[in-house]
């Protein structure tokens, strides 16, 4: 299901863009490779990560959040549901 490709990263970025959160890539000393500012609804991921690292960081963040899906496109909603289904099975 999870493909570590730039195309899959773009799908995850599109999903986040349709949510209430803002995704930013910046340099920083994040212990986990990312920082989540829940109050401001900002996700910050280390910009020096590889594609695989960025995907893993986004997946970690998305597993810990419940997003408002009312603004999601059909593709993003399907992806979000698939990611949540994998989490419940795994």
Secondary structure, DSSP 4 states (H G I P E B T S, - for coil): ----SHHHHHHHHHHHHTSS-EEEEE----TTSEEEETTTTEEEEETTS-HHHHHHHHHHHHHT----GGG--HHHHHHHHHHHHHHHH-
